[in-house]
Amino acid sequence: MPDDGRKAETYRAAVRRKVTRAWGLHGVSMTRTKTYPKTIQTWPSGQSFTYRGDPDGPVNQRSLRISARNNDQQEAWRKGTAAEWATIRVALRAERYAEREILHCDSSLVDELVRAATSGELPGDLQGFAYDDIENIYPDPSDWDVAECRTYCDDHGIDNTPDADGREESDVDDWRSAIRQYAEPAEVLEWWRVTSWLCEQLRAIGEVVIDNNYGYWWGRTCSGQGLIMDGTLQQIARKFEEVSA
């Protein structure tokens, strides 16, 4: 090899070694990482998906299939619809909220504080736990349309609705008035301490919350199942999915 050629090859080899060492110092592998399939169960439907690739990545670099149940035949990998990928992204966000934004259960503590504050037993400098301090005990339908009002009435067993007499069309104000008149107070079954960010998100979707100088709490109206199964965290996550879509 001519002398100039040997020098050029030596230089290129030195550059390769230098780049390899630099990447290694930063903890970056020079080899391609194999991507393994992941499975996630989405709530409140309970549907499970197995997927490959980044749910936020390019369409041609990801695929999914609905996870088989019992002895059902496993379907083939496919690109998946936009709605299916959105469901997976919402589920992943909801799981992150459960891990990072929900701190611990304070049911006994908050129940006792609310009882003592409401009865006047708490000292004057310990305020913010009285029943009247709890937000969203009753729904606020001020911004709801007829469809949202009707859904609430159906879900909560309110029969005295504007269409109860057979009217096909009714004014939204009539629906809102019916909810204000007949809605029952929310029954809180558990109190969970949460971050200020999650408290604000829960308040915005009408969930029961306490926000005072001592912290932030979510008044959960479900019990007996995992927090992720309620569908509440997915409701919050879905708002951000719509923004990013």
C-alpha positions as CSV (number, residue, x, y, z in Angstrom):
1,M,0.0,0.0,0.0
2,P,1.4,3.4,-0.8
3,D,2.6,5.4,2.1
4,D,-0.3,7.9,1.7
5,G,-2.8,5.1,1.7
6,R,-1.4,3.6,4.9
7,K,-1.6,7.0,6.6
8,A,-5.2,7.5,5.5
9,E,-6.3,4.0,6.8
10,T,-4.5,4.6,10.1
11,Y,-6.3,7.9,10.5
12,R,-9.7,6.4,9.7
13,A,-9.1,3.6,12.3
14,A,-8.1,6.1,14.9
15,V,-11.3,8.1,14.3
16,R,-13.4,4.9,14.6
17,R,-11.8,4.1,17.9
18,K,-12.3,7.6,19.2
19,V,-16.0,7.7,18.2
20,T,-16.5,4.2,19.7
21,R,-15.0,5.3,23.0
22,A,-17.0,8.6,23.1
23,W,-20.3,6.7,22.6
24,G,-19.3,4.2,25.2
25,L,-18.6,6.9,27.8
26,H,-22.2,8.2,27.3
27,G,-23.7,4.7,27.8
28,V,-24.8,4.4,24.1
29,S,-24.6,1.0,22.5
30,M,-23.2,0.9,19.0
31,T,-25.3,-2.2,18.2
32,R,-29.0,-2.2,17.2
33,T,-31.3,-3.0,20.1
34,K,-33.8,-5.7,19.5
35,T,-37.4,-4.6,20.1
36,Y,-39.6,-7.1,21.9
37,P,-43.4,-7.1,21.8
38,K,-45.2,-5.5,24.7
39,T,-48.7,-6.2,26.0
40,I,-51.0,-3.7,27.6
41,Q,-54.5,-4.0,28.9
42,T,-56.7,-1.0,28.3
43,W,-59.4,0.2,30.6
44,P,-62.3,0.4,31.3
45,S,-63.0,-1.9,28.4
46,G,-60.4,-4.5,29.5
47,Q,-59.2,-5.1,25.9
48,S,-55.6,-6.2,25.7
49,F,-53.2,-5.3,22.8
50,T,-49.7,-6.7,22.0
51,Y,-47.6,-4.2,20.1
52,R,-44.2,-3.8,18.6
53,G,-42.4,-0.5,18.0
54,D,-43.1,3.0,19.4
55,P,-46.8,3.9,19.6
56,D,-45.8,7.5,18.8
57,G,-43.4,6.4,16.0
58,P,-43.8,6.1,12.2
59,V,-46.6,4.0,11.0
60,N,-44.3,1.7,9.0
61,Q,-42.2,0.9,12.1
62,R,-44.9,-0.4,14.4
63,S,-47.5,-3.2,14.4
64,L,-50.1,-4.6,16.8
65,R,-52.5,-7.4,17.3
66,I,-55.4,-8.0,19.8
67,S,-54.2,-10.4,22.5
68,A,-55.8,-13.8,22.2
69,R,-58.0,-15.0,25.1
70,N,-58.1,-18.5,26.4
71,N,-58.0,-20.9,23.4
72,D,-58.8,-18.2,20.8
73,Q,-56.6,-18.2,17.7
74,Q,-54.0,-15.5,17.8
75,E,-54.4,-13.0,15.0
76,A,-51.6,-11.9,12.7
77,W,-49.6,-8.8,13.2
78,R,-51.1,-5.8,11.4
79,K,-50.5,-2.0,11.2
80,G,-53.5,-1.2,13.4
81,T,-56.0,1.6,13.1
82,A,-55.5,5.2,14.3
83,A,-58.1,4.6,17.0
84,E,-56.3,1.5,18.3
85,W,-53.0,3.2,18.6
86,A,-54.7,6.2,20.3
87,T,-56.2,3.7,22.8
88,I,-52.7,2.3,23.5
89,R,-51.2,5.7,24.0
90,V,-54.0,6.7,26.3
91,A,-53.5,3.5,28.4
92,L,-49.7,4.2,28.6
93,R,-50.3,7.8,29.8
94,A,-52.8,6.6,32.4
95,E,-50.3,4.1,33.8
96,R,-47.7,6.8,34.1
97,Y,-50.2,9.0,36.0
98,A,-51.0,6.1,38.4
99,E,-47.2,5.6,39.0
100,R,-46.1,9.3,39.3
101,E,-49.1,11.4,40.3
102,I,-51.0,9.2,42.8
103,L,-49.0,9.2,46.1
104,H,-50.8,7.0,48.7
105,C,-54.1,6.2,50.2
106,D,-55.3,8.5,53.0
107,S,-58.9,7.3,53.4
108,S,-59.0,6.9,57.2
109,L,-57.1,10.1,57.8
110,V,-59.2,12.3,55.5
111,D,-62.5,10.7,56.6
112,E,-61.7,11.6,60.3
113,L,-60.5,15.1,59.4
114,V,-63.7,15.8,57.4
115,R,-65.8,14.5,60.3
116,A,-64.0,16.5,62.9
117,A,-63.9,19.7,60.8
118,T,-67.6,19.5,59.9
119,S,-68.5,19.0,63.6
120,G,-66.2,21.9,64.7
121,E,-63.8,19.7,66.6
122,L,-60.7,20.7,64.7
123,P,-58.6,23.7,66.0
124,G,-59.0,27.0,64.2
125,D,-55.7,26.8,62.4
126,L,-56.4,23.5,60.8
127,Q,-58.9,24.4,58.1
128,G,-59.9,23.2,54.7
129,F,-61.3,19.8,55.6
130,A,-65.0,20.6,56.3
131,Y,-67.7,19.1,54.1
132,D,-68.2,22.5,52.4
133,D,-64.6,22.6,51.4
134,I,-64.9,19.4,49.3
135,E,-65.1,20.3,45.6
136,N,-67.4,18.6,43.0
137,I,-69.6,16.8,45.5
138,Y,-72.4,17.8,43.2
139,P,-72.0,18.0,39.4
140,D,-71.8,21.3,37.6
141,P,-73.5,20.9,34.2
142,S,-73.1,24.6,33.3
143,D,-71.0,23.8,30.2
144,W,-72.7,20.5,29.3
145,D,-74.7,20.0,26.1
146,V,-77.8,17.9,25.8
147,A,-75.9,14.7,25.0
148,E,-73.7,15.1,28.0
149,C,-76.7,15.8,30.3
150,R,-78.5,12.8,28.9
151,T,-75.5,10.5,29.5
152,Y,-75.2,11.7,33.1
153,C,-78.9,11.1,33.8
154,D,-78.7,7.6,32.2
155,D,-75.6,6.7,34.2
156,H,-77.0,8.0,37.5
157,G,-80.6,6.9,37.2
158,I,-82.2,10.3,37.0
159,D,-85.6,9.6,35.5
160,N,-87.2,13.1,35.8
161,T,-85.6,14.4,32.6
162,P,-87.1,16.9,30.1
163,D,-87.9,14.1,27.6
164,A,-89.7,12.0,30.2
165,D,-93.1,13.2,28.9
166,G,-92.3,12.1,25.4
167,R,-90.9,15.3,24.0
168,E,-88.3,14.7,21.3
169,E,-86.7,18.1,21.5
170,S,-85.8,19.9,24.7
171,D,-83.8,22.9,25.7
172,V,-80.3,22.4,27.2
173,D,-81.2,24.6,30.1
174,D,-84.0,22.2,31.1
175,W,-81.6,19.4,31.2
176,R,-79.1,21.3,33.3
177,S,-81.9,22.3,35.7
178,A,-83.0,18.7,36.0
179,I,-79.5,17.6,37.0
180,R,-79.1,20.4,39.5
181,Q,-82.4,19.4,41.1
182,Y,-82.2,15.6,41.1
183,A,-78.5,14.8,41.2
184,E,-77.3,13.0,44.3
185,P,-74.1,13.9,46.1
186,A,-71.1,11.9,45.1
187,E,-70.3,9.0,47.5
188,V,-66.6,9.0,48.2
189,L,-65.3,5.5,49.0
190,E,-61.6,6.2,49.1
191,W,-59.3,9.3,49.5
192,W,-56.0,9.3,47.7
193,R,-53.2,11.9,48.1
194,V,-52.2,13.2,44.7
195,T,-49.9,15.8,43.1
196,S,-51.1,19.4,42.5
197,W,-51.1,18.7,38.8
198,L,-53.3,15.7,39.0
199,C,-55.6,17.5,41.4
200,E,-56.2,20.2,38.8
201,Q,-56.9,17.6,36.1
202,L,-59.3,15.7,38.3
203,R,-61.1,18.9,39.2
204,A,-61.5,19.8,35.5
205,I,-63.3,16.6,34.7
206,G,-65.6,16.9,37.7
207,E,-64.0,14.5,40.1
208,V,-64.2,15.1,43.9
209,V,-61.1,16.8,45.3
210,I,-59.8,18.5,48.4
211,D,-57.3,21.3,47.8
212,N,-56.0,23.1,50.9
213,N,-52.8,24.2,52.6
214,Y,-52.0,20.6,53.7
215,G,-52.2,18.9,50.4
216,Y,-54.3,17.6,47.5
217,W,-56.7,14.6,47.7
218,W,-58.8,12.8,45.2
219,G,-62.1,11.5,46.4
220,R,-62.5,8.2,44.5
221,T,-66.0,7.0,44.0
222,C,-65.0,3.4,43.1
223,S,-63.4,0.7,45.2
224,G,-62.5,-3.0,45.1
225,Q,-60.4,-2.8,41.9
226,G,-57.2,-1.3,40.7
227,L,-57.1,2.5,40.3
228,I,-56.2,2.1,36.6
229,M,-59.5,0.2,36.0
230,D,-61.8,3.0,36.9
231,G,-61.4,4.8,33.6
232,T,-60.8,8.2,35.3
233,L,-57.1,8.4,34.5
234,Q,-57.8,7.5,30.9
235,Q,-60.3,10.3,30.7
236,I,-57.6,12.7,31.6
237,A,-55.1,11.1,29.3
238,R,-57.6,11.2,26.4
239,K,-57.7,15.0,26.6
240,F,-53.9,15.2,25.9
241,E,-54.3,12.6,23.1
242,E,-56.8,14.9,21.4
243,V,-54.5,17.9,21.8
244,S,-51.5,16.0,20.2
245,A,-53.5,14.4,17.4
